[in-house]
Amino acid sequence: MRPIPQALALSDTLAAEVSDPRTAWDAAPPGGRSWPQSLAGGAAGIALLHIERAHCGRGDWDTVHTWLASAAHGDLTAAANASLYMGAPALAFAMNAAARNSSRYQRALKRLDDATTTVTRRRLDQAHARIASGGTPEMKEFDVIRGLAGLGAYHLKRHPDHPITADVLAYLVRLTEPRAQEHELPAWWTGVAPNGDVSPDYPGGHGNFGMAHGIGSVLALLALTLLDGPAAPGTREAVERICAWTDQWLQHNAVGPWWPGFITLDQARRHQVDPALRPRPSWCYGIAGTARAQQLAGMALSDDARRKTAETAMLTTLQNPTQLDALTETGLCHGTAGLLQAAWRMATDAATDDLTAELPCLADRLTRQLTHLKQHDPELLEGIAGSALALHTLGTNAAPESGWDTFLLLA
């Protein structure tokens, strides 16, 4: 696939809108989440856009420094709820993306590494204690946004050979190890509702497939370690266990193959999912996330059938207007930008060029959506910073220099 100049031009325009932290939120809708040390909605996340542009020669390092300084403003947060998306780990991720193989920000990164390692150690101790007690996990124990899959993604990117990285990966393997449960529920089955709270609407909890809050992020991260190293002992078996469970729930309809976003205990008992519950093709719960995780697993296991199923799931989604129309938002989490970045990553690894052929139309769709937006939320996860990054990828047709989409576990 050739670069798409119009996608790159729009990315440049959007980046210009959020070039100054003092004015970036002026046009944002009310009720935003612009906490500085946040990848989702704050300065740390928006910094990633300017970091990628600076690495590629389309932006300047002064803008990067201004955004990172804005993200670092105030007390460094390494509280119990700190995660890849919030607090010291979020700022560490952004600064590491900026530093890459240079000497930039090394003193700050040392401080952030220490804080992030402390957070991770505390979370690992809690997770192993929970496993030893026989309790069920909460999603925030292991997911990418709040949990150890996200922290593991940072450590793998920052220092793959560090002991803390090995310890997180070992925990994720342990998370998948079978334990006695009714109805052959997996070890990562959670006792809460999808929103993370105990709810009478979800008696018995649920099993979550998603990349944002479910086992999809663990599958993707462990598969990446099998592909590129270092993999913890038992990783292949852990990936196979996750795949065996997702295979039980793989669905097929006239559009193509798909996976649920989550299943309830009642569905597990009946082994049946209502076709109407097919999730929109977003990164957080839909094809954008689940198909990429399955493709990575197929590559890691040398499982050509799994890889083909994943690529078919993405292709049939991209070719179905009804599925695409379900993405009414533009962002990386719930919207078209997330599907675009995931589709590009899958196309670069696909066995055929079929996915590549669909990308220009998807980029055009995102362009039209952005053109009709009445308000431009600047944030990374749901706003124009994330859309600009996805369009930048299509515009250059090159893997991100900064590795920014690691925070989505797409690579």
C-alpha positions, 0 to 999 in steps of 0.5 A: 500500500502506498502512503495516503497524502490526504490522510497525512494532511488531515493529521497535520491539521489536527495536530496543529489544533492541539499544538499548545496545551494552553489552548488545546481544550478551548473547543472541547465539549464540557465534562472532559477528563484532562488530568495531566498524567493521563494517556486517555484524556490528558497531556501525557496522551496528547504528547504522544501525537507530537512525539510521533511527529517529531520522530518523523520530522513533521513536528518539533521537539519544542512542542514535545517538551511543552506537552511533556512539561504540562503532563509532568506538572504537579505531584507525581502520582503513584497511588494504588490506582496508578496504571499504564493509562494514569499516573507515573506509568502513563508519563513514563510511557510517553517519555520513553516514547520520546526518548527512544534510543537517545539520551533525552529525558533519562533523569526523569525516566529513572525517577518514573521507572522507579515509581512504576516499578513500585506500583507494579510490585505492589500490584503483583503482590496483590494479584498473587495473594488473590490467586493464593486465596482462591478468589476471582480476579477483578478486571482491573487486576489484569487488564490493559487500562488499569491492570498488569497487562498494561503495566507489562506492556510498559515494562516490555517496551522500556526494559524487556530484560528487567526482572520486573518484566519477567515477573509481570509476564510470569503472573499473566501466565499464572492468571491463565492456569486452570482452577476448579470452577463450575461450567468450566469457567476460565481462571480469569472469569470475574465476579463483577459486571463489565463496568467493574462493579458487583451488580445484580444484573450479572449474577455470577459475573462475566467473562470478558474478551475485550482488549480494553478490560478483558483477556484480549490484552493478555493474549496480545501481550503474551503472543508478542513475547512469543514473537519477539521475546522474552517469553516467560516459561509456560507462555505458549501453554497460556496462549493456547489456554486463552485461545481454547476458550475464545474458540468455544465462543467464536461466532459466525453469521452472514457478515463473517466470524466474530467474538462476543465482547463478554459472556454472562454465567447464564450464557456459559451454562447454555453455551449460547450467545444471542447474535444481536449481541455482536459488539460494534467493531471497536478496539475496546470490545470488538473486532478491532481488538479481538481480531488483532489479538487472535492474529498475533496468537496465530502468528505466535503459535504458527497456527495458520487457521487461526490467523486466517480466521482473524484476518477474515473477521477483519476483512468482512467487517471492513467490507460491511457498511452496517458494521462500519456504520455502528462506529458513530464515534471517531476515537481510538477506543470506541471509534473509527480511528481504533479500527483503522490503526488495528486494520493497518497493523493486521494488514502489514502482517496479513497473508494476502493484500485483501485488508490493505485494499480496504484501508483507503476507504476506511481512512476516507470514512474517518475523514468524513466523520472528522469533517462533520464533528461540531466539537473537537475533543483534543484527547488521545483515547477518544479525541482528535489526537488519537485520530490524528495518529491513526491518520498519520500511520495511513499517511506515511504507511509506516510503523510508528517510530515512537511505538505509540500504539503499544498502549493499545497492545496492537503491537 
